[in-house]
Amino acid sequence: NFGFDLCTRRITDARMEGIDLGTLRFLGNGSEPVLASTITRFIDRFAPYGFTRDKILTGYGLAENVVLATTTTPGYAPRVDWISTQSMQDERLARPVASDASGASSFVSCGQPIEGHELQIVDDHGKALPDRSIGEVVLRSQTVFSGYHNRPDLTIDALRDGWLYTGDLGYVSEGELYITAR
């Protein structure tokens, strides 16, 4: 997200002269929280050069899972979910609201788990939560690391019953992951 934001602020029209971004297949955004406002600014800034919203691929990854865990589908614009900030804070629920509603917060979809990956949102006791409940993101895959080097204390906290407890908070809606805090 930082790189996308930097491009909107630093790349001048003069530097873009003669460049056709319409030939891009996609640009990925997923190493940190993806912000809807940044995506909008990026699209607005580079639309005159052929860039379209469906060229942005968003995802969720972390080093402990050898990077990528979820991603959106190429050729489709990532969904933006508007939820009640009050419900998020008070009830740990992602209640949908209109984008112009008072107290609305936006979250960008990080897509669905990639092949061979399982994802759950769990409560403080490790119990799986239903859709739109906010909790800790946990992953299971063959690419999850085996532990922190010389840090069994950290490994015990992160790996439980075959699941990687990421420490990140989020929710799932319609099969797609939304990160609310890292």
Buried (B, 14 or more C-beta within 10 A) or exposed (E): BEEBBEBBEEBEEEEBEEEEBEEBEBBBBBBEBBBBEBBBBBBEBBEEBEBBEBBBBBBBBBEBBEEBBBBBEEEEBBBBBBBBBBBBEEEBBBEEBEEEEEEBBBBBBBBBBBEEBEBBBBEEEBEEBEEBBBBBBBBBBEBBBEBBEEEEEEBEEBBEEEBBBBBBBBBBBEEBBBBBEE
